Amino acid sequence: MSIDLIEIHKDRRASYLNLLLIGDEDEKVVKSYINEGSLFTIVYEKKEIGVVQCLIDEEESAVEVKNIGLKKAYRGKGIGSKVIKKLEALYECNHYSKMIVGTADSSLENIAFYKKAGFYQSGVKKNFFLQYVPPIYENGLQAIDMIMFEKKLKSRND
């Protein structure tokens, strides 16, 4: 299975808002960061099947995976894992030391995904999702806190 990440340089809001809303359901929140960082389209078998957005924190030498939106038909096929591996390789080459990601405390599948991908829990942003309108419910639970995960990146010089 071959996937590619292609950086997007055109208007993000008009072309990619709907894909970003897969990964983050509050349009107001997505619009607050849509033009920040790097946005990549996820291409599988010559089809655009999703997007991933990353923000850089130079002080921490970290890259944050801010949003992954993958069309439903392509979930559970190992594509998300390949996206994470491609991002790791990209940002290791650029000498970043860690990758961080946050997900809702109700996103049980996402929590398992990040743990399987080698991330460890590094913190909690209390009440983060209480700002979302309407509230988010997954697995019969309301999203309240954001669980933060971190993964160390290897330097390509090591």
C-alpha positions in Angstrom: 0.0 0.0 0.0 1.5 3.3 -1.1 0.4 6.6 0.2 1.7 10.1 -0.5 1.5 13.3 1.4 1.3 16.4 -0.8 1.6 19.8 0.8 -1.2 22.1 -0.1 -0.4 25.7 -1.1 -3.9 26.8 -2.4 -6.9 28.2 -0.6 -7.5 25.8 2.3 -10.9 27.0 3.5 -12.7 26.5 0.1 -11.0 23.2 -0.8 -10.3 21.4 2.4 -12.6 22.6 5.2 -14.9 19.6 4.8 -12.0 17.1 5.1 -10.7 18.9 8.2 -14.2 18.7 9.7 -13.8 14.9 9.7 -11.0 15.2 12.3 -12.4 18.2 14.2 -16.2 18.6 14.2 -16.5 22.3 15.3 -16.3 24.5 12.2 -15.5 27.6 14.2 -12.5 25.9 15.9 -11.2 24.5 12.5 -11.5 27.9 10.9 -9.4 29.3 13.8 -6.4 27.3 12.8 -7.0 26.3 9.1 -4.4 28.6 7.7 -1.7 27.8 10.2 1.2 25.4 9.7 1.4 22.8 6.9 -1.6 21.1 5.4 -1.0 17.9 3.4 -3.5 16.0 1.3 -3.4 12.2 1.8 -3.2 10.4 -1.6 -3.9 6.7 -1.9 -4.1 5.0 -5.3 -4.2 8.4 -7.0 -7.2 9.5 -5.0 -7.3 12.3 -2.4 -8.7 10.5 0.6 -8.0 12.9 3.4 -5.8 15.6 4.9 -3.4 16.1 7.8 -2.4 19.4 9.3 0.7 20.0 11.3 1.8 22.9 13.4 5.4 23.6 14.4 6.6 24.7 17.9 10.2 25.9 17.2 10.9 26.5 20.9 10.0 22.9 21.8 11.5 21.5 18.6 8.1 19.8 18.2 5.5 19.1 15.5 1.9 18.9 16.5 -0.4 16.8 14.4 -3.3 19.2 14.7 -5.9 17.4 12.6 -6.2 14.2 10.6 -9.3 13.8 8.5 -9.6 10.5 6.6 -12.7 9.6 4.6 -14.7 6.8 6.3 -14.1 4.2 3.5 -10.4 4.4 4.1 -10.3 4.1 7.9 -9.2 0.9 9.6 -6.9 -0.1 6.7 -3.6 1.0 8.1 -3.5 4.3 6.2 -3.4 6.4 9.3 -0.4 4.5 10.6 1.4 5.1 7.3 0.5 8.8 7.5 2.1 9.0 11.0 5.2 7.2 9.7 5.6 9.5 6.8 5.2 12.5 9.1 7.8 11.1 11.4 10.3 10.7 8.6 9.6 14.2 7.2 10.0 15.9 10.6 13.0 13.8 11.7 14.8 14.9 8.5 14.0 18.5 9.6 15.5 17.8 13.0 12.4 18.0 15.1 12.7 16.1 18.4 9.1 15.1 19.1 5.6 14.8 17.7 2.6 15.7 19.8 -1.1 15.1 19.3 -4.3 15.6 21.3 -7.6 13.8 21.2 -10.8 13.8 23.1 -11.1 11.6 26.2 -14.2 10.1 24.5 -12.2 9.1 21.4 -11.4 5.6 22.5 -10.4 4.4 19.0 -8.0 7.4 18.6 -6.5 6.8 22.0 -5.8 3.2 21.0 -4.5 4.3 17.6 -1.9 6.7 19.0 -0.7 4.2 21.7 -0.2 1.5 19.0 1.7 4.1 17.0 4.2 4.5 19.8 2.8 7.7 21.5 2.6 7.9 25.2 0.2 10.1 27.3 1.9 13.3 28.3 -0.8 15.4 29.7 -4.4 16.5 29.8 -6.0 19.8 28.8 -8.9 20.0 31.2 -12.4 21.0 29.9 -11.0 21.6 26.4 -14.0 20.3 24.5 -16.6 22.1 26.6 -16.1 25.1 24.2 -17.5 22.9 21.3 -21.0 23.7 20.1 -22.8 21.4 19.9 -21.1 19.1 22.4 -19.3 16.1 21.0 -20.4 12.6 22.0 -18.6 9.4 21.1 -19.0 6.0 22.4 -21.8 7.2 24.6 -19.4 9.7 26.3 -19.3 13.5 26.1 -15.9 14.8 25.1 -14.6 16.9 27.9 -10.8 16.8 28.3 -8.1 16.6 25.6 -5.7 13.8 26.2 -2.2 14.8 25.0 0.2 12.3 23.5 3.9 12.6 22.6 6.4 10.6 20.6 10.1 11.2 20.5 11.5 11.5 17.0 15.0 10.2 16.1 17.5 12.5 14.7 18.7 11.4 11.2 22.2 12.1 12.5 22.0 9.5 15.3 
